[in-house]
Amino acid sequence: MILPDGFHEVPPGRVATVTTYLEMREAAPLRPADLPEGCTIRRVEQPDSVWYRELFTRVGGQDWLWFSRLVMEVAQLNAILADPDVHVYTLDRDGTAMGLLELDYRTKGECELAFFGVAPEMTGTTAGRCLMNFAIETVFAQPIERFHLHTCTLDHPRALNFYRRTGFVPTRQEVEVLQDPRLTGNLPIDAGPHIPIFRET
């Protein structure tokens, strides 16, 4: 459905977000950076879903209302994580996972940057840029014609510009209305404090 011009009321108990889709058709020039001290990037083979959800929440749950993998059936999540065409990497600091990079190659000739981010403690360091450089090098070392992702207005306010500076080109936008995960118990009530809560009365 194409929304007409004008304002559209969001029902109580819901949040609204504008999602921007971006793509990269060939490897963009890297923006050189050194990994923060004590950090390494590694691939995690067939990650355990409990471990994965803990990292997923650490990176995006408290601040940015990431919840899609928290409400997914465990069997479905395990199937994704076990798929040989889904590659999960972490950015570790002193042995603790502090960043998430998930590359989905399940569509032939394409790779989706399914999830990408660093924990709040790593924001403002070079960790994100290094993880993205690693992603671009890793993806385009294979016969990939399209590297794509989407980000939304619930994400870090600098996320969209970060992806554009990296070399991703916006292709389209959508408006999404969804249940507020803080009101369903999927995230703590104090998560995403920059997004107001509108309760049903």
Stockholm file with secondary structure:
# STOCKHOLM 1.0

chainA/1-201         MILPDGFHEVPPGRVATVTTYLEMREAAPLRPADLPEGCTIRRVEQPDSVWYRELFTRVGGQDWLWFSRLVMEVAQLNAILADPDVHVYTLDRDGTAMGLLELDYRTKGECELAFFGVAPEMTGTTAGRCLMNFAIETVFAQPIERFHLHTCTLDHPRALNFYRRTGFVPTRQEVEVLQDPRLTGNLPIDAGPHIPIFRET
#=GR chainA/1-201 SS CCCCSSCCCCCTTEEEEEEEEEEESSCCCCCCCCCCTTEEEEEESSCCHHHHHHHHIIIIIHHHCCCHHHHSCHHHHHHHHHCTTEEEEEEEETTEEEEEEEEECCSTTEEEEEEEEECGGGTTSSHHHHHHHHHHHHHHTSCCSEEEEEEETTSCTTHHHHHHHHTCEEEEEEEEEEECTTTTTSSCTTSSTTSCCCCCC
#=GC SS_cons         CCCCSSCCCCCTTEEEEEEEEEEESSCCCCCCCCCCTTEEEEEESSCCHHHHHHHHIIIIIHHHCCCHHHHSCHHHHHHHHHCTTEEEEEEEETTEEEEEEEEECCSTTEEEEEEEEECGGGTTSSHHHHHHHHHHHHHHTSCCSEEEEEEETTSCTTHHHHHHHHTCEEEEEEEEEEECTTTTTSSCTTSSTTSCCCCCC
//
